[in-house]
Amino acid sequence: MNTTFTALSQLDSTGLDRLTALHITVMHTLLSDLGGAVVRKYYQVAQKDPAVLGLCSVLDNGQIEGWVMGSPAPAALTARLRQPLPWFAGQMMLLALRRPGVMLELLRSFVSASDANLLSPGQIELTYIGVAPGAQRRGLGKALLTTFSETAFQSGFSSIALSVETDNPTAVNLYSHQGYKIIQTFHEGRFERHRMVLQHGSDKP
Ligand SMILES: CC(C)(COP(=O)(O)OP(=O)(O)OC[C@H]1O[C@@H](n2cnc3c(N)ncnc32)[C@H](O)[C@@H]1OP(=O)(O)O)[C@@H](O)C(=O)NCCC(=O)NCCS
């Protein structure tokens, strides 16, 4: 079956549902813990943001095998999740009732947000990359990352930053093999993370 790389902004409603399901399957982070409605909203908001670079690997039958996305203002993107406020308040109330531990983790993440996540001028943050379990280890992650990096540099960004859990060697290897360098290791909530950066024009190892 053929695969095409499609811009995140081009996904229709079914595509958004599929991306949401894939995100929750492979991305074991706080956003997934907040539930499908919040994850879907995140990508809906990202689709409307012209500064977001997002790419999905879509099969002929519409299934999504992988995706990558990034933003030069990730905190502003997340902040837009709180709109409209009544919807967000409802989601938070449900979370507090159903998963109080996740609610506490969310509050903790606000309090312990690290300066390591700050972007420098001309930098874009790679916020998420993932490949469906059945499609992993076939080079798709590498292809998505390469295309994302090339597109970011062609768009004028001078470097790409990302944070990755230190206990995710698959992802750390993927980034390292593409020339990303660890510039800092820090704690955020329950996570220990590396901050990694790829400078435009730097040599691959
Ligand atoms: C990380 C991820 C995107 C890699 O996608 P993938 O399509 O399996 O990766 P590829 O087949 O393109 O492999 C790329 C590199 O990843 C590394 N890699 C892939 N699978 C690996 C494994 N099981 N163990 C160690 N390294 C691995 C290798 O360095 C490989 O490069 P190489 O072939 O030059 O050695 C995928 O494993 C995934 O979706 N993981 C869950 C979500 C996630 O952790 N995302 C990153 C969060 S920051």
Ligand as a Chemical Component Dictionary entry (heavy atoms), coordinates in Angstrom:
data_LIG
# 
_chem_comp.id                   LIG 
_chem_comp.type                 NON-POLYMER 
_chem_comp.pdbx_formal_charge   0 
_chem_comp.three_letter_code    LIG 
# 
loop_
_chem_comp_atom.comp_id 
_chem_comp_atom.atom_id 
_chem_comp_atom.alt_atom_id 
_chem_comp_atom.type_symbol 
_chem_comp_atom.charge 
_chem_comp_atom.model_Cartn_x 
_chem_comp_atom.model_Cartn_y 
_chem_comp_atom.model_Cartn_z 
_chem_comp_atom.pdbx_ordinal 
LIG C1  C1  C 0 10.712 6.981  18.101 1  
LIG C2  C2  C 0 9.949  6.469  16.896 2  
LIG C3  C3  C 0 9.203  7.653  16.259 3  
LIG C4  C4  C 0 10.937 5.884  15.875 4  
LIG O1  O1  O 0 10.204 5.554  14.709 5  
LIG P1  P1  P 0 10.645 4.326  13.776 6  
LIG O2  O2  O 0 9.895  4.446  12.501 7  
LIG O3  O3  O 0 10.511 3.045  14.518 8  
LIG O4  O4  O 0 12.192 4.644  13.595 9  
LIG P2  P2  P 0 13.095 4.227  12.340 10 
LIG O5  O5  O 0 12.738 2.846  11.884 11 
LIG O6  O6  O 0 13.071 5.306  11.332 12 
LIG O7  O7  O 0 14.495 4.186  13.042 13 
LIG C5  C5  C 0 15.177 5.392  13.205 14 
LIG C6  C6  C 0 16.237 5.261  14.278 15 
LIG O8  O8  O 0 15.598 5.056  15.518 16 
LIG C7  C7  C 0 16.396 4.195  16.304 17 
LIG N1  N1  N 0 15.594 3.056  16.658 18 
LIG C8  C8  C 0 14.471 2.603  16.073 19 
LIG N2  N2  N 0 13.977 1.576  16.782 20 
LIG C9  C9  C 0 14.812 1.387  17.822 21 
LIG C10 C10 C 0 14.835 0.501  18.921 22 
LIG N3  N3  N 0 13.865 -0.408 19.120 23 
LIG N4  N4  N 0 15.858 0.589  19.825 24 
LIG C11 C11 C 0 16.823 1.518  19.678 25 
LIG N5  N5  N 0 16.846 2.402  18.664 26 
LIG C12 C12 C 0 15.854 2.327  17.748 27 
LIG C13 C13 C 0 17.562 3.803  15.518 28 
LIG O9  O9  O 0 18.599 4.688  15.897 29 
LIG C14 C14 C 0 17.165 4.091  14.100 30 
LIG O10 O10 O 0 18.234 4.564  13.342 31 
LIG P3  P3  P 0 19.232 3.560  12.575 32 
LIG O11 O11 O 0 18.348 2.681  11.728 33 
LIG O12 O12 O 0 20.091 4.503  11.808 34 
LIG O13 O13 O 0 19.945 2.807  13.652 35 
LIG C15 C15 C 0 8.944  5.332  17.270 36 
LIG O14 O14 O 0 9.655  4.316  17.956 37 
LIG C16 C16 C 0 7.791  5.795  18.146 38 
LIG O15 O15 O 0 6.754  6.231  17.641 39 
LIG N6  N6  N 0 7.928  5.710  19.466 40 
LIG C17 C17 C 0 6.850  6.075  20.403 41 
LIG C18 C18 C 0 6.638  7.578  20.427 42 
LIG C19 C19 C 0 7.893  8.298  20.868 43 
LIG O16 O16 O 0 8.600  7.859  21.761 44 
LIG N7  N7  N 0 8.138  9.456  20.215 45 
LIG C20 C20 C 0 9.241  10.313 20.561 46 
LIG C21 C21 C 0 8.864  11.156 21.741 47 
LIG S1  S1  S 0 9.989  12.465 21.981 48 
# 
loop_
_chem_comp_bond.comp_id 
_chem_comp_bond.atom_id_1 
_chem_comp_bond.atom_id_2 
_chem_comp_bond.value_order 
_chem_comp_bond.pdbx_ordinal 
LIG C1  C2  SING 1  
LIG C2  C3  SING 2  
LIG C2  C4  SING 3  
LIG C2  C15 SING 4  
LIG C4  O1  SING 5  
LIG O1  P1  SING 6  
LIG P1  O2  DOUB 7  
LIG P1  O3  SING 8  
LIG P1  O4  SING 9  
LIG O4  P2  SING 10 
LIG P2  O5  DOUB 11 
LIG P2  O6  SING 12 
LIG P2  O7  SING 13 
LIG O7  C5  SING 14 
LIG C5  C6  SING 15 
LIG C6  O8  SING 16 
LIG C6  C14 SING 17 
LIG O8  C7  SING 18 
LIG C7  N1  SING 19 
LIG C7  C13 SING 20 
LIG N1  C8  SING 21 
LIG N1  C12 SING 22 
LIG C8  N2  DOUB 23 
LIG N2  C9  SING 24 
LIG C9  C10 SING 25 
LIG C9  C12 DOUB 26 
LIG C10 N3  SING 27 
LIG C10 N4  DOUB 28 
LIG N4  C11 SING 29 
LIG C11 N5  DOUB 30 
LIG N5  C12 SING 31 
LIG C13 O9  SING 32 
LIG C13 C14 SING 33 
LIG C14 O10 SING 34 
LIG O10 P3  SING 35 
LIG P3  O11 DOUB 36 
LIG P3  O12 SING 37 
LIG P3  O13 SING 38 
LIG C15 O14 SING 39 
LIG C15 C16 SING 40 
LIG C16 O15 DOUB 41 
LIG C16 N6  SING 42 
LIG N6  C17 SING 43 
LIG C17 C18 SING 44 
LIG C18 C19 SING 45 
LIG C19 O16 DOUB 46 
LIG C19 N7  SING 47 
LIG N7  C20 SING 48 
LIG C20 C21 SING 49 
LIG C21 S1  SING 50 
# 
